Amino acid sequence: MKRLKFLLLSFLAIVLFSTNVYAECDSKKTEELREWATKAEVLFTEATGSYASKYAYFLSVTPANDDVLVTVADSHGNSANAKMFEDINLYAVGCFTNLEDETYTVTVYNKCSNELLKTMKYTVPRLNRMLKYEVCGKYPDHELCQTHTDKTKNMSEEEFLKAMEEYENEQKSTPFLDKVLSIIREYGIFILIPFLIITLVYIIKIQEFKKKERKK
């Protein structure tokens, strides 16, 4: 009899606790999370610094939200839960180098109720095999020198080197005037102020000279 009472009390406590949890999860915040999920997107971040030796890139969800759980699974079924990387202030899953295109499934859950809020697909392009060339060290921002890109997927090494040679020649043949204008745009205030001062001094001296000439 005592055992039966204990079981009944335990069951009642579980029901009451669960009811309180779901009551809390059915609050305004739940609706806000559902609205947030309609705008959520996958964010790709290349690994740098100390993380570069462990991961190739990170996948996270933007805008960031502390009330969700994120899981990332690759096309082979391997999955991992997101965690907080404090050094870069990013709640994400660290991923490894992919020699070919890799499509991930990113799922987002309400941390409180475990409700599925959104499922997204995100494809990371293959590792750029052209990174080995020195020219990519000179022009790392060029679209053909990105770490992960499809731009070089169907290019031969000869085609890549020719394209980069043409780009490099364009950079070298920039008209002198364009370079001057670029310098003015960048350092305009430092050039303009001395010019105005010199001009003002010159005008004052001219005026003084004219006054002296009139008095003669």
DOVEXPA-778629 format. One record per residue (C-alpha): residue number from 1; x, y, z. Coordinates in nm, 2 decimals, padded with zeros to 4 digits, m for minus. Example, Ala and Ser with C-alpha at 12.3 -4.5 7.8 and 13.67 -1.06 7.14 Angstrom:
# residues 2
<drentor fipa="1" xx="01.23" yy="m00.45" zz="00.78"/>
<drentor fipa="2" xx="01.37" yy="m00.11" zz="00.71"/>
//
This chain:
# residues 216
<drentor fipa="1" xx="00.00" yy="00.00" zz="00.00"/>
<drentor fipa="2" xx="00.28" yy="00.24" zz="00.09"/>
<drentor fipa="3" xx="00.45" yy="00.16" zz="m00.23"/>
<drentor fipa="4" xx="00.14" yy="00.23" zz="m00.43"/>
<drentor fipa="5" xx="00.10" yy="00.57" zz="m00.26"/>
<drentor fipa="6" xx="00.46" yy="00.65" zz="m00.33"/>
<drentor fipa="7" xx="00.42" yy="00.57" zz="m00.70"/>
<drentor fipa="8" xx="00.10" yy="00.78" zz="m00.72"/>
<drentor fipa="9" xx="00.27" yy="01.08" zz="m00.55"/>
<drentor fipa="10" xx="00.57" yy="01.04" zz="m00.78"/>
<drentor fipa="11" xx="00.35" yy="01.03" zz="m01.09"/>
<drentor fipa="12" xx="00.16" yy="01.34" zz="m00.96"/>
<drentor fipa="13" xx="00.48" yy="01.53" zz="m00.91"/>
<drentor fipa="14" xx="00.61" yy="01.45" zz="m01.26"/>
<drentor fipa="15" xx="00.28" yy="01.56" zz="m01.41"/>
<drentor fipa="16" xx="00.27" yy="01.88" zz="m01.22"/>
<drentor fipa="17" xx="00.63" yy="01.96" zz="m01.30"/>
<drentor fipa="18" xx="00.58" yy="01.89" zz="m01.67"/>
<drentor fipa="19" xx="00.27" yy="02.10" zz="m01.67"/>
<drentor fipa="20" xx="00.47" yy="02.39" zz="m01.52"/>
<drentor fipa="21" xx="00.75" yy="02.35" zz="m01.77"/>
<drentor fipa="22" xx="00.51" yy="02.35" zz="m02.07"/>
<drentor fipa="23" xx="00.32" yy="02.64" zz="m01.93"/>
<drentor fipa="24" xx="00.64" yy="02.84" zz="m01.91"/>
<drentor fipa="25" xx="00.73" yy="02.73" zz="m02.27"/>
<drentor fipa="26" xx="00.39" yy="02.83" zz="m02.41"/>
<drentor fipa="27" xx="00.47" yy="03.19" zz="m02.31"/>
<drentor fipa="28" xx="00.52" yy="03.50" zz="m02.53"/>
<drentor fipa="29" xx="00.89" yy="03.40" zz="m02.57"/>
<drentor fipa="30" xx="00.78" yy="03.08" zz="m02.76"/>
<drentor fipa="31" xx="00.59" yy="03.29" zz="m03.01"/>
<drentor fipa="32" xx="00.89" yy="03.52" zz="m03.04"/>
<drentor fipa="33" xx="01.12" yy="03.23" zz="m03.11"/>
<drentor fipa="34" xx="00.89" yy="03.10" zz="m03.39"/>
<drentor fipa="35" xx="00.89" yy="03.45" zz="m03.54"/>
<drentor fipa="36" xx="01.27" yy="03.46" zz="m03.51"/>
<drentor fipa="37" xx="01.30" yy="03.12" zz="m03.68"/>
<drentor fipa="38" xx="01.13" yy="03.26" zz="m04.00"/>
<drentor fipa="39" xx="01.43" yy="03.49" zz="m04.04"/>
<drentor fipa="40" xx="01.71" yy="03.27" zz="m03.92"/>
<drentor fipa="41" xx="01.99" yy="03.18" zz="m04.16"/>
<drentor fipa="42" xx="02.30" yy="02.97" zz="m04.16"/>
<drentor fipa="43" xx="02.62" yy="03.16" zz="m04.11"/>
<drentor fipa="44" xx="02.96" yy="03.03" zz="m04.25"/>
<drentor fipa="45" xx="03.27" yy="03.15" zz="m04.07"/>
<drentor fipa="46" xx="03.62" yy="03.05" zz="m04.17"/>
<drentor fipa="47" xx="03.83" yy="02.92" zz="m03.88"/>
<drentor fipa="48" xx="04.13" yy="03.14" zz="m03.80"/>
<drentor fipa="49" xx="04.39" yy="03.18" zz="m03.53"/>
<drentor fipa="50" xx="04.42" yy="02.89" zz="m03.28"/>
<drentor fipa="51" xx="04.11" yy="02.73" zz="m03.42"/>
<drentor fipa="52" xx="04.26" yy="02.69" zz="m03.77"/>
<drentor fipa="53" xx="04.45" yy="02.38" zz="m03.66"/>
<drentor fipa="54" xx="04.14" yy="02.21" zz="m03.54"/>
<drentor fipa="55" xx="03.87" yy="02.32" zz="m03.78"/>
<drentor fipa="56" xx="03.83" yy="02.44" zz="m04.14"/>
<drentor fipa="57" xx="03.52" yy="02.65" zz="m04.07"/>
<drentor fipa="58" xx="03.22" yy="02.70" zz="m03.84"/>
<drentor fipa="59" xx="02.85" yy="02.67" zz="m03.91"/>
<drentor fipa="60" xx="02.61" yy="02.87" zz="m03.69"/>
<drentor fipa="61" xx="02.27" yy="03.04" zz="m03.70"/>
<drentor fipa="62" xx="02.22" yy="03.41" zz="m03.74"/>
<drentor fipa="63" xx="02.09" yy="03.62" zz="m03.58"/>
<drentor fipa="64" xx="02.23" yy="03.46" zz="m03.26"/>
<drentor fipa="65" xx="01.98" yy="03.36" zz="m03.00"/>
<drentor fipa="66" xx="02.05" yy="03.22" zz="m02.65"/>
<drentor fipa="67" xx="01.72" yy="03.04" zz="m02.63"/>
<drentor fipa="68" xx="01.78" yy="02.78" zz="m02.91"/>
<drentor fipa="69" xx="01.97" yy="02.46" zz="m02.96"/>
<drentor fipa="70" xx="02.15" yy="02.40" zz="m03.29"/>
<drentor fipa="71" xx="02.25" yy="02.07" zz="m03.45"/>
<drentor fipa="72" xx="02.45" yy="02.02" zz="m03.77"/>
<drentor fipa="73" xx="02.46" yy="01.70" zz="m03.97"/>
<drentor fipa="74" xx="02.67" yy="01.63" zz="m04.28"/>
<drentor fipa="75" xx="02.56" yy="01.42" zz="m04.58"/>
<drentor fipa="76" xx="02.70" yy="01.11" zz="m04.42"/>
<drentor fipa="77" xx="02.48" yy="01.13" zz="m04.12"/>
<drentor fipa="78" xx="02.75" yy="01.25" zz="m03.88"/>
<drentor fipa="79" xx="02.60" yy="01.51" zz="m03.65"/>
<drentor fipa="80" xx="02.71" yy="01.74" zz="m03.37"/>
<drentor fipa="81" xx="02.55" yy="01.99" zz="m03.13"/>
<drentor fipa="82" xx="02.66" yy="02.35" zz="m03.14"/>
<drentor fipa="83" xx="02.87" yy="02.48" zz="m02.85"/>
<drentor fipa="84" xx="03.00" yy="02.81" zz="m02.74"/>
<drentor fipa="85" xx="03.35" yy="02.91" zz="m02.87"/>
<drentor fipa="86" xx="03.42" yy="03.19" zz="m02.62"/>
<drentor fipa="87" xx="03.73" yy="03.33" zz="m02.79"/>
<drentor fipa="88" xx="03.54" yy="03.43" zz="m03.10"/>
<drentor fipa="89" xx="03.20" yy="03.47" zz="m02.92"/>
<drentor fipa="90" xx="03.03" yy="03.22" zz="m03.16"/>
<drentor fipa="91" xx="02.78" yy="02.94" zz="m03.08"/>
<drentor fipa="92" xx="02.85" yy="02.70" zz="m03.36"/>
<drentor fipa="93" xx="02.96" yy="02.36" zz="m03.48"/>
<drentor fipa="94" xx="03.32" yy="02.33" zz="m03.60"/>
<drentor fipa="95" xx="03.36" yy="02.15" zz="m03.93"/>
<drentor fipa="96" xx="03.65" yy="01.99" zz="m04.11"/>
<drentor fipa="97" xx="03.80" yy="02.03" zz="m04.46"/>
<drentor fipa="98" xx="03.59" yy="01.90" zz="m04.74"/>
<drentor fipa="99" xx="03.76" yy="01.80" zz="m05.07"/>
<drentor fipa="100" xx="03.42" yy="01.81" zz="m05.25"/>
<drentor fipa="101" xx="03.10" yy="02.01" zz="m05.20"/>
<drentor fipa="102" xx="02.93" yy="01.92" zz="m04.87"/>
<drentor fipa="103" xx="02.57" yy="01.98" zz="m04.79"/>
<drentor fipa="104" xx="02.48" yy="02.01" zz="m04.42"/>
<drentor fipa="105" xx="02.14" yy="01.99" zz="m04.25"/>
<drentor fipa="106" xx="02.11" yy="02.25" zz="m03.97"/>
<drentor fipa="107" xx="01.82" yy="02.20" zz="m03.73"/>
<drentor fipa="108" xx="01.72" yy="02.46" zz="m03.47"/>
<drentor fipa="109" xx="01.52" yy="02.37" zz="m03.15"/>
<drentor fipa="110" xx="01.35" yy="02.57" zz="m02.88"/>
<drentor fipa="111" xx="01.58" yy="02.51" zz="m02.58"/>
<drentor fipa="112" xx="01.29" yy="02.51" zz="m02.34"/>
<drentor fipa="113" xx="01.04" yy="02.28" zz="m02.50"/>
<drentor fipa="114" xx="01.27" yy="02.10" zz="m02.76"/>
<drentor fipa="115" xx="01.02" yy="02.21" zz="m03.03"/>
<drentor fipa="116" xx="01.17" yy="02.20" zz="m03.38"/>
<drentor fipa="117" xx="01.17" yy="02.56" zz="m03.50"/>
<drentor fipa="118" xx="01.35" yy="02.53" zz="m03.83"/>
<drentor fipa="119" xx="01.55" yy="02.29" zz="m04.06"/>
<drentor fipa="120" xx="01.79" yy="02.44" zz="m04.31"/>
<drentor fipa="121" xx="02.02" yy="02.31" zz="m04.58"/>
<drentor fipa="122" xx="02.36" yy="02.47" zz="m04.64"/>
<drentor fipa="123" xx="02.62" yy="02.37" zz="m04.90"/>
<drentor fipa="124" xx="02.99" yy="02.45" zz="m04.85"/>
<drentor fipa="125" xx="03.19" yy="02.46" zz="m05.17"/>
<drentor fipa="126" xx="03.48" yy="02.23" zz="m05.22"/>
<drentor fipa="127" xx="03.83" yy="02.32" zz="m05.09"/>
<drentor fipa="128" xx="04.00" yy="02.54" zz="m05.35"/>
<drentor fipa="129" xx="04.30" yy="02.33" zz="m05.48"/>
<drentor fipa="130" xx="04.45" yy="02.65" zz="m05.64"/>
<drentor fipa="131" xx="04.54" yy="02.79" zz="m05.29"/>
<drentor fipa="132" xx="04.88" yy="02.62" zz="m05.33"/>
<drentor fipa="133" xx="04.99" yy="02.89" zz="m05.58"/>
<drentor fipa="134" xx="05.20" yy="03.18" zz="m05.46"/>
<drentor fipa="135" xx="04.98" yy="03.43" zz="m05.65"/>
<drentor fipa="136" xx="04.69" yy="03.36" zz="m05.40"/>
<drentor fipa="137" xx="04.92" yy="03.47" zz="m05.12"/>
<drentor fipa="138" xx="04.95" yy="03.81" zz="m05.31"/>
<drentor fipa="139" xx="04.58" yy="03.84" zz="m05.38"/>
<drentor fipa="140" xx="04.39" yy="03.65" zz="m05.10"/>
<drentor fipa="141" xx="04.07" yy="03.85" zz="m05.16"/>
<drentor fipa="142" xx="04.04" yy="03.75" zz="m05.52"/>
<drentor fipa="143" xx="03.73" yy="03.53" zz="m05.59"/>
<drentor fipa="144" xx="03.96" yy="03.25" zz="m05.74"/>
<drentor fipa="145" xx="04.17" yy="03.24" zz="m05.42"/>
<drentor fipa="146" xx="03.90" yy="03.19" zz="m05.16"/>
<drentor fipa="147" xx="03.95" yy="02.88" zz="m04.94"/>
<drentor fipa="148" xx="03.62" yy="02.73" zz="m05.04"/>
<drentor fipa="149" xx="03.48" yy="02.81" zz="m05.38"/>
<drentor fipa="150" xx="03.32" yy="02.66" zz="m05.69"/>
<drentor fipa="151" xx="03.48" yy="02.92" zz="m05.91"/>
<drentor fipa="152" xx="03.78" yy="02.70" zz="m05.98"/>
<drentor fipa="153" xx="03.59" yy="02.37" zz="m05.99"/>
<drentor fipa="154" xx="03.61" yy="02.34" zz="m06.37"/>
<drentor fipa="155" xx="03.93" yy="02.53" zz="m06.43"/>
<drentor fipa="156" xx="04.26" yy="02.37" zz="m06.53"/>
<drentor fipa="157" xx="04.57" yy="02.50" zz="m06.36"/>
<drentor fipa="158" xx="04.67" yy="02.67" zz="m06.68"/>
<drentor fipa="159" xx="04.34" yy="02.85" zz="m06.70"/>
<drentor fipa="160" xx="04.37" yy="02.96" zz="m06.34"/>
<drentor fipa="161" xx="04.73" yy="03.09" zz="m06.38"/>
<drentor fipa="162" xx="04.63" yy="03.28" zz="m06.70"/>
<drentor fipa="163" xx="04.33" yy="03.44" zz="m06.53"/>
<drentor fipa="164" xx="04.55" yy="03.55" zz="m06.23"/>
<drentor fipa="165" xx="04.82" yy="03.68" zz="m06.46"/>
<drentor fipa="166" xx="04.57" yy="03.90" zz="m06.64"/>
<drentor fipa="167" xx="04.44" yy="04.02" zz="m06.31"/>
<drentor fipa="168" xx="04.79" yy="04.10" zz="m06.19"/>
<drentor fipa="169" xx="04.87" yy="04.29" zz="m06.52"/>
<drentor fipa="170" xx="04.55" yy="04.49" zz="m06.47"/>
<drentor fipa="171" xx="04.67" yy="04.59" zz="m06.12"/>
<drentor fipa="172" xx="05.01" yy="04.70" zz="m06.25"/>
<drentor fipa="173" xx="04.86" yy="04.90" zz="m06.54"/>
<drentor fipa="174" xx="04.63" yy="05.11" zz="m06.33"/>
<drentor fipa="175" xx="04.65" yy="05.47" zz="m06.48"/>
<drentor fipa="176" xx="04.87" yy="05.71" zz="m06.28"/>
<drentor fipa="177" xx="04.57" yy="05.95" zz="m06.24"/>
<drentor fipa="178" xx="04.37" yy="05.67" zz="m06.07"/>
<drentor fipa="179" xx="04.65" yy="05.61" zz="m05.83"/>
<drentor fipa="180" xx="04.67" yy="05.98" zz="m05.75"/>
<drentor fipa="181" xx="04.29" yy="06.00" zz="m05.70"/>
<drentor fipa="182" xx="04.31" yy="05.69" zz="m05.47"/>
<drentor fipa="183" xx="04.58" yy="05.86" zz="m05.26"/>
<drentor fipa="184" xx="04.37" yy="06.18" zz="m05.24"/>
<drentor fipa="185" xx="04.06" yy="05.98" zz="m05.13"/>
<drentor fipa="186" xx="04.26" yy="05.80" zz="m04.86"/>
<drentor fipa="187" xx="04.47" yy="06.09" zz="m04.74"/>
<drentor fipa="188" xx="04.26" yy="06.38" zz="m04.86"/>
<drentor fipa="189" xx="04.24" yy="06.58" zz="m04.54"/>
<drentor fipa="190" xx="04.62" yy="06.55" zz="m04.48"/>
<drentor fipa="191" xx="04.68" yy="06.69" zz="m04.83"/>
<drentor fipa="192" xx="04.40" yy="06.95" zz="m04.84"/>
<drentor fipa="193" xx="04.48" yy="07.13" zz="m04.51"/>
<drentor fipa="194" xx="04.85" yy="07.21" zz="m04.60"/>
<drentor fipa="195" xx="04.74" yy="07.31" zz="m04.95"/>
<drentor fipa="196" xx="04.48" yy="07.56" zz="m04.81"/>
<drentor fipa="197" xx="04.74" yy="07.70" zz="m04.56"/>
<drentor fipa="198" xx="04.99" yy="07.76" zz="m04.84"/>
<drentor fipa="199" xx="04.73" yy="07.91" zz="m05.06"/>
<drentor fipa="200" xx="04.61" yy="08.14" zz="m04.78"/>
<drentor fipa="201" xx="04.97" yy="08.26" zz="m04.70"/>
<drentor fipa="202" xx="05.03" yy="08.32" zz="m05.07"/>
<drentor fipa="203" xx="04.71" yy="08.53" zz="m05.10"/>
<drentor fipa="204" xx="04.80" yy="08.74" zz="m04.79"/>
<drentor fipa="205" xx="05.15" yy="08.81" zz="m04.93"/>
<drentor fipa="206" xx="05.01" yy="08.91" zz="m05.26"/>
<drentor fipa="207" xx="04.77" yy="09.16" zz="m05.09"/>
<drentor fipa="208" xx="05.05" yy="09.30" zz="m04.88"/>
<drentor fipa="209" xx="05.26" yy="09.35" zz="m05.19"/>
<drentor fipa="210" xx="04.98" yy="09.53" zz="m05.38"/>
<drentor fipa="211" xx="04.93" yy="09.77" zz="m05.08"/>
<drentor fipa="212" xx="05.30" yy="09.85" zz="m05.08"/>
<drentor fipa="213" xx="05.29" yy="09.92" zz="m05.45"/>
<drentor fipa="214" xx="05.00" yy="10.16" zz="m05.42"/>
<drentor fipa="215" xx="05.18" yy="10.36" zz="m05.15"/>
<drentor fipa="216" xx="05.48" yy="10.42" zz="m05.38"/>
//
